Amino acid sequence: MNPSEITRVALLMAAQGDPKRAAEIESYLTIEVDWALLVKNKSLFGDGKGIQVEDRFPAGGFVRRQTEPDDNFDDYPDGIYLLFDGQIPKQKLYKPGTVTDWMKEKCTGVGVKLGGKSLVVDLYDMAGPEDDERDYTLTTAKSPASYDKAAYRDTCEDAADDWAGQANTERMREAAILNPKIAAQLKDGQYVPAMGEMLFIHLFRKQINQALREVGGEEIEGWWYWTSTEYSQTFAWRLYLSNGTMGYTAKASYRCRVRAVSAFIS
């Protein structure tokens, strides 16, 4: 019996007594997978209700396991990832042309990792109920006088070095100046990316957009996008994704696109 047949039998035995789950597994196993990634010193049987598999199992959102190994960021190779919130696996290294219908249905974001830097890009730009409501002001007012002045980045070099998008977004939220239309569309753990994070997206925009197309998301356009990096009380930084031009403008009156991001490993 070859490794794939052994794994097939083990998975189906673990699903014994649950016809629906067994059918899902049987259906999935008809797809060609890399079995070397499936079994890696993990228990296949547990208590018969859950299966423990290697964390980069190619699909298997139907698998419920009682415990998950601690995520070790260094174990993940550099590249583009598909994220599956609330699923197992939570992320899969993206390979063009291998996206299944299950992945399209369950994918919640596209991740990027390079060395010690990473983030997850939402599948869509923010958009209001009106078809033409695609651009927003970042805030509804300038920053209050009591605002932390250390938060401002008034040079391109300092702005590009800002990776604190989550803290920036929270600071604007606490000051009650973050545009409520933006705040309302931020899912748990999401934030407006800082300039350094947006430049990171720009660097991999071609690859991110390829993954977004395959999973049915919305490509990141070559347009002006807000960052959460503030220049002053009145201005905030924005990035032109077509060519990487940085600029700053009035955050409470000028309108730009917004693409939320979140942490790759939280």
C-alpha positions as CSV (number, residue, x, y, z in Angstrom):
1,M,0.0,0.0,0.0
2,N,1.5,3.3,-1.0
3,P,1.6,6.4,1.3
4,S,-1.4,8.0,-0.4
5,E,-3.5,4.9,0.1
6,I,-2.4,4.6,3.7
7,T,-3.3,8.2,4.4
8,R,-6.7,7.7,2.7
9,V,-7.6,4.7,4.8
10,A,-6.4,6.6,8.0
11,L,-8.5,9.7,7.3
12,L,-11.6,7.6,6.4
13,M,-11.2,5.5,9.6
14,A,-11.0,8.7,11.7
15,A,-14.3,9.8,10.1
16,Q,-16.0,6.6,10.9
17,G,-19.5,7.1,12.2
18,D,-19.8,10.5,10.5
19,P,-21.1,9.8,6.9
20,K,-21.1,13.5,6.0
21,R,-17.6,14.1,7.1
22,A,-16.4,10.9,5.4
23,A,-18.1,12.0,2.2
24,E,-16.3,15.3,2.3
25,I,-13.0,13.6,2.9
26,E,-13.6,11.1,0.1
27,S,-14.5,14.0,-2.2
28,Y,-11.4,15.9,-1.3
29,L,-9.1,12.9,-1.7
30,T,-10.0,12.6,-5.4
31,I,-7.9,15.8,-5.9
32,E,-4.2,15.4,-6.5
33,V,-2.3,16.6,-3.4
34,D,1.2,16.6,-2.1
35,W,1.0,13.7,0.4
36,A,4.5,14.5,1.8
37,L,3.0,17.6,3.4
38,L,0.1,15.7,4.9
39,V,1.8,13.4,7.4
40,K,4.7,14.8,9.5
41,N,4.9,13.1,12.9
42,K,1.3,13.9,13.6
43,S,-1.4,11.6,15.1
44,L,-3.9,10.6,12.5
45,F,-6.5,9.1,14.9
46,G,-6.7,11.0,18.2
47,D,-10.0,10.1,19.8
48,G,-11.7,9.4,16.6
49,K,-13.3,12.9,16.4
50,G,-10.3,14.9,15.3
51,I,-7.3,14.4,13.1
52,Q,-4.0,16.2,13.6
53,V,-2.2,16.9,10.3
54,E,0.8,19.0,9.2
55,D,-0.1,22.7,9.3
56,R,0.4,23.3,5.6
57,F,-2.1,20.5,4.6
58,P,-3.1,21.6,1.0
59,A,-6.8,21.9,1.9
60,G,-8.8,20.0,4.5
61,G,-11.0,22.7,6.0
62,F,-13.3,19.9,6.9
63,V,-10.7,18.5,9.4
64,R,-11.3,19.4,13.0
65,R,-8.4,18.8,15.4
66,Q,-8.4,19.3,19.1
67,T,-5.0,21.0,19.3
68,E,-2.9,22.9,16.8
69,P,0.9,23.3,17.0
70,D,2.2,26.7,17.9
71,D,2.8,28.8,14.8
72,N,6.5,29.3,14.3
73,F,6.9,32.3,11.9
74,D,10.3,31.2,10.8
75,D,9.0,27.9,9.6
76,Y,7.0,29.5,6.8
77,P,8.9,30.0,3.6
78,D,8.8,33.4,1.9
79,G,6.1,33.9,-0.6
80,I,2.4,34.6,-1.2
81,Y,-0.2,32.8,0.9
82,L,-3.9,32.1,0.9
83,L,-5.5,32.6,4.3
84,F,-8.5,30.6,5.6
85,D,-9.9,32.2,8.7
86,G,-11.3,29.7,11.1
87,Q,-10.2,26.8,9.0
88,I,-7.4,24.2,9.0
89,P,-5.0,25.0,7.6
90,K,-5.1,28.7,8.5
91,Q,-2.7,29.5,5.6
92,K,-1.4,27.8,2.4
93,L,1.5,28.8,0.2
94,Y,-0.1,30.0,-3.0
95,K,0.9,28.3,-6.3
96,P,-0.6,29.8,-9.4
97,G,-3.1,27.5,-11.1
98,T,-3.8,25.3,-8.1
99,V,-6.7,27.2,-6.5
100,T,-9.7,24.9,-5.9
101,D,-13.4,25.7,-5.5
102,W,-13.0,25.0,-1.8
103,M,-10.2,27.6,-1.6
104,K,-12.2,30.2,-3.4
105,E,-15.1,29.7,-1.0
106,K,-13.1,29.8,2.2
107,C,-10.3,32.2,1.4
108,T,-10.4,35.4,3.5
109,G,-7.2,37.1,2.5
110,V,-3.9,37.0,0.6
111,G,-0.8,36.9,2.8
112,V,2.8,38.1,2.0
113,K,5.9,37.0,3.8
114,L,9.5,38.1,3.2
115,G,12.0,37.5,5.9
116,G,10.7,39.0,9.1
117,K,8.0,41.1,7.4
118,S,4.5,39.9,6.6
119,L,0.9,40.9,6.4
120,V,-2.5,39.8,5.1
121,V,-4.3,41.8,2.5
122,D,-8.1,41.9,2.5
123,L,-9.8,40.5,-0.7
124,Y,-11.5,43.8,-1.5
125,D,-11.1,47.6,-1.3
126,M,-13.5,49.2,1.1
127,A,-16.7,50.3,-0.6
128,G,-19.9,52.0,0.5
129,P,-23.5,51.1,-0.4
130,E,-23.4,53.4,-3.4
131,D,-21.6,52.0,-6.5
132,D,-19.5,55.1,-6.8
133,E,-18.5,55.3,-3.1
134,R,-15.0,53.9,-3.5
135,D,-12.9,56.7,-2.1
136,Y,-13.0,58.0,1.5
137,T,-11.5,60.7,3.7
138,L,-9.2,59.0,6.2
139,T,-10.5,61.1,9.1
140,T,-13.5,63.4,9.8
141,A,-11.3,66.1,11.4
142,K,-7.7,67.0,12.0
143,S,-5.9,65.5,15.0
144,P,-6.6,67.2,18.3
145,A,-4.0,69.3,20.0
146,S,-3.6,66.6,22.7
147,Y,-2.5,64.1,20.0
148,D,0.8,62.4,20.4
149,K,3.1,64.5,18.3
150,A,5.6,61.6,18.1
151,A,3.2,59.8,15.9
152,Y,3.8,62.2,13.0
153,R,6.2,61.3,10.2
154,D,7.2,64.4,8.3
155,T,9.8,63.0,5.9
156,C,9.6,60.3,3.2
157,E,12.3,58.2,5.0
158,D,10.4,58.3,8.3
159,A,7.1,57.6,6.7
160,A,8.5,54.6,4.7
161,D,9.9,53.2,8.0
162,D,6.5,53.1,9.6
163,W,5.1,49.6,10.1
164,A,2.8,50.5,13.0
165,G,-0.5,50.5,11.1
166,Q,-2.4,48.8,13.8
167,A,-1.3,51.3,16.4
168,N,-1.9,54.2,14.1
169,T,-5.4,53.1,13.3
170,E,-6.2,52.5,17.0
171,R,-4.8,56.0,17.9
172,M,-7.1,57.6,15.3
173,R,-10.0,55.5,16.6
174,E,-9.4,56.5,20.2
175,A,-9.2,60.2,19.2
176,A,-12.6,59.8,17.5
177,I,-11.3,61.1,14.2
178,L,-11.1,57.9,12.1
179,N,-13.7,58.0,9.4
180,P,-16.6,55.9,10.8
181,K,-17.2,54.5,7.3
182,I,-13.7,53.0,7.4
183,A,-14.0,51.9,11.0
184,A,-17.3,50.1,10.3
185,Q,-15.7,48.0,7.6
186,L,-12.7,46.9,9.5
187,K,-13.1,43.3,10.6
188,D,-11.6,42.0,13.8
189,G,-7.8,42.4,13.7
190,Q,-7.8,44.6,10.6
191,Y,-6.4,48.1,10.3
192,V,-5.4,50.7,7.8
193,P,-1.8,49.9,6.7
194,A,1.1,52.2,7.5
195,M,3.2,53.6,4.7
196,G,5.9,50.9,5.2
197,E,3.2,48.2,5.0
198,M,1.7,49.8,1.9
199,L,5.1,49.9,0.2
200,F,5.4,46.2,1.0
201,I,2.1,45.6,-0.8
202,H,3.3,47.7,-3.7
203,L,6.4,45.6,-4.0
204,F,4.4,42.4,-4.4
205,R,1.3,43.9,-6.0
206,K,1.7,41.8,-9.2
207,Q,1.8,38.5,-7.3
208,I,-0.9,39.6,-4.8
209,N,-3.2,40.6,-7.7
210,Q,-2.6,37.2,-9.4
211,A,-3.7,35.4,-6.2
212,L,-6.7,37.8,-5.8
213,R,-7.9,37.0,-9.3
214,E,-7.7,33.3,-8.8
215,V,-9.7,33.4,-5.5
216,G,-12.3,35.8,-6.9
217,G,-11.1,38.9,-5.0
218,E,-10.6,42.4,-6.2
219,E,-7.3,43.5,-7.6
220,I,-5.4,46.3,-6.0
221,E,-5.7,49.1,-8.5
222,G,-3.0,51.5,-9.7
223,W,-4.6,54.3,-7.7
224,W,-4.1,56.5,-4.6
225,Y,-4.5,54.5,-1.3
226,W,-4.5,55.9,2.2
227,T,-2.0,54.8,4.7
228,S,-2.5,55.3,8.5
229,T,0.9,57.2,8.7
230,E,0.2,60.8,9.6
231,Y,2.3,63.7,8.5
232,S,0.8,66.3,10.8
233,Q,-2.4,67.4,12.5
234,T,-3.9,68.1,9.1
235,F,-2.1,65.7,6.6
236,A,-1.6,62.0,6.2
237,W,0.5,60.0,3.8
238,R,-0.9,58.2,0.7
239,L,0.6,56.0,-1.9
240,Y,0.0,55.8,-5.7
241,L,0.0,52.1,-6.4
242,S,0.6,52.5,-10.1
243,N,4.2,53.6,-9.7
244,G,4.9,53.9,-5.9
245,T,4.7,57.7,-5.6
246,M,4.5,58.8,-2.0
247,G,2.6,62.0,-1.1
248,Y,0.7,63.6,1.8
249,T,-2.6,65.4,1.7
250,A,-5.5,66.7,3.9
251,K,-6.8,63.6,5.7
252,A,-10.2,65.0,6.5
253,S,-11.1,66.3,3.1
254,Y,-9.1,64.4,0.4
255,R,-10.5,61.0,-0.7
256,C,-8.5,57.9,-1.5
257,R,-9.0,54.1,-1.7
258,V,-8.6,52.0,1.4
259,R,-7.5,48.4,1.5
260,A,-7.5,46.8,5.0
261,V,-4.7,44.5,6.2
262,S,-4.2,42.3,9.2
263,A,-1.3,40.3,10.9
264,F,-0.1,37.2,9.1
265,I,0.2,35.3,12.4
266,S,-1.8,36.7,15.3
